[in-house]
Amino acid sequence: MKPIWIVDDDQSIRWVLEKALARENIPHKSFSNPNDVLNALEKDAPQVLISDIRMPRGNGLDLLQHVKATHPNLPVIIMTAYSDLDSAVSSFQGGAFEYLTKPFDVEKAIELIHRAVEQGIRNDSGAKELTAWRQDASEIIGQAPAMQEIFRAIGRLAQSSATVLITGESGTGKELVAHALHKHSPSAKGPFVSLSTSAVPKDLLESELFGHERGAFPGAQTLRRGRFELADGGTLFLGEVGDLPFELQTRLLRVLSDGHFYRIGGQDPIKVNVRIIASTHQNLDAKVAAGLFREDLLHRLNVIRLRMPSLRERSEDIPMLARHFMLSCAKSLGVEPKKLSDEVLKEMSSMPFSGNVRQLENLCHWLTVMTPANIIGVSDLPADIVAEASEQPVIVHGESSPSVPGGVKPSSTDWESGLGRLAVKMLQDGDKEVYDVLCSRFEKAVLQAALEVTRGRRVEAAQRLGIGRNTITRKLQELGIDD
């Protein structure tokens, strides 16, 4: 078996991976910079290449581009501590096998290497050579594991024109994802046309979608092209597709089936080449069961489904998002940006934000306009937001704790005190194997909470907990947990 090559300027990262590979009896070789790797590739090639992105003496994405040009079947795993959409999409567009965010779980990394080895053996890396793109202000921000999955999905879909259904609560950024999917698609040079079905009166919606001929109905004095025609050669984003009237669902299904439609009052069929991306905050499966949404249309829309996480599920992203919105709001208003104190950022991170990212952006706009201080403190927060936070469960890294009467938030040490009292009682009662029993109960509670947050998705639960997929599978079996 050929060795695994590791390239990273951080000696500690190389050491961790070397030790893990040695335990698996996998041959390996390490490099501190990409130039040494390029020289070595002239003589030999590894089984799998693992590379950091940002290094003082080279760039991992440049190395990836060279490897894909000279060794297209070599699986490359990209590592980075800068987990943004730019890095994720650039990695996948450059042909990376997978994208590994630092700090990573060692077991997860080894499992990923095994999969990459199998991929290399199958000699089918599926690499796509595309140029990297620069991130602009409209791109998505997030380092939480749930957002990293969205970034990976956008990267994997970069060369696809498949229909995508984006689900998630209102205000989570579904249209931003639709824009990103279009921007990094084969039809990126075509138009991106958006229509929110819930924002248009029902009697006008058919004309908005399909257009109308002159004289088709009273008031139709000129020919009008609908959104489908305007989006020809590009992407049509149908926001809140769950609100589409039932009679229009049939027309939409027909267009998705054969690509033809008629303008209102028209006699000649119009053929378009349009990629459909739809979004909804509703449970379409439940609407199908209730007879309010066509099941065949759902199957047409649900080719690829992406679920946008709520802001409560990615609360670790709140400080970064808040700083971004404060800067963008100040720029749009032409004023100096105000600084959020550490206390305010901590307070924001515990807020429920039922309106998700949109509500956070509105709050930052309010703070920019309404607060006189250059450094914003907790007392500057609007009273209604603070009241909402005190009435809702406290959110800590995507999990919730019950609120306490009077708006007093429970201390993070309450559970530790309770655990300590339980341990004292068990020891006083002469219970056996107290340590193992309490550890088992702790693990069970944490795993059940993670599965509840991720709705039973083991891989996502493992990622959010920072453990490997094999680890969570083994623990669930040992503890008898049914996900």
Secondary structure, 3 states (H helix, E strand, C coil): CCCEEEECCCHHHHHHHHHHHHHCCCCEEEECCHHHHHHHHCCCCCCEEEEECEECCEEHHHHHHHHHHHCCCCCEEEEECCCCHHHHHHHHHCCCCEEEECCCCHHHHHHHHHHHHHHHHCCCCCCCCCCCCCCCCCCCCCCCHHHHHHHHHHHHCCCCCCCEEEECCCCCCHHHHHHHHHHCCCCCCCCEEEEECCCCCHHHHHHHHHCECCCCCCCCCCCECCHHHHCCCCEEEEECHHHCCHHHHHHHHHHHHHCEECCECCCCCEECCCEEEEEECCCHHHHHHCCCCCHHHHHHHCCEEEECCCHHHHHHHHHHHHHHHHHHHHHHHCCCCCEECHHHHHHHHCCCCCCHHHHHHHHHHHHHHHCCCCEECHHHCCHHHHHHHHHCCEEECCEEECCCHHHCCCCCCHHHHHHHHHHHHHHHCCCCCHHHHHHHHHHHHHHHHHHHHCCCCHHHHHHHHCCCHHHHHHHHHHHCCCC
